[in-house]
Amino acid sequence: MTATLLQPEDVVTVENPGAAGPFLIVCEHASNAFPAPFGSLGLTEAQQLAHIAWDPGALGLARGLAARLGAPLVAARVSRLIYDLNRPPHSAGAMPARSETHDIPGNAGLTDADRLARTEAIYLPFHAALRAEIARRLARGRPPVIVTVHSFTPIWHGTPRSVEFGVIHDADPSLALATVAAARKTGLRAELNQPYSAADEVTHTLRLQASPLGLANVMLEIRNDLIASSAAQEAMAETLAPVLHQTETDQAGTAA
């Protein structure tokens, strides 16, 4: 089998299409699925479950936010190791041969044809689906606030991370700054541009889909030990939904 046998519905799902709230939620690293065309990429079962393969807890949190905010959710259905949908096709990180301390054998020595096949099978359908949701909202006169939802590991290369909630921006910092300030009032250890920033190539989706259209946007990073269970994901959604609602309301009032 080859990547060309994948259908768009194999790589992206759109939940709550047409939801009327002001937000559009995106989860690029929602899944650790390895479809048949790719096998396991030479990884062990433990590696396929680890944070290198996906963002644990992010999908449950994204669904919780979408439900509370009346938002559509666009989510990936394949592992980030097959194609990292928050990276452009020319990035080495789009199909990494190594992630943290792990070699990815199935990504070693990819040819240009291999990279093109994955881009056409995974990247293009995902971002087309997201752009379609944005276009539908724009056509109805409801420009969405784009929120991408991610999680990060508590320990990176052996170093513990104390930040609990990172809020990352691309060109426009206004929504991110407001989100950090509001999140700190909940007791979360929230930081701006931590544990990553745009300099780490982590804002591709925002740069591709939101910024060119002048849409308000923000990237959320939650430490994955805080959303390790369904109950914890629901609790975090209950905490963060009012934060996002308040910051969007404040930003809309400022713009008016």
Secondary structure, 3 states (H helix, E strand, C coil): CCHHHCCHHHHEEEECCCCCCCEEEEECCCCCCCCCCCCCCCCCHHHHHCCCCCCCCHHHHHHHHHHHHCCCEEEECCCCCCCCCCCCCCCHHHCCCEECCEECHHHCCCCHHHHHHHHHHHHHHHHHHHHHHHHHHHHCCCCCEEEEEEEECCEECCEECCCCEEEECCCCCHHHHHHHHHHHCCCCCEEECCCCCHHHCCCHHHHHHHHHHCCCEEEEEEEHHHHCCHHHHHHHHHHHHHHHHHHHHHHHHHHC
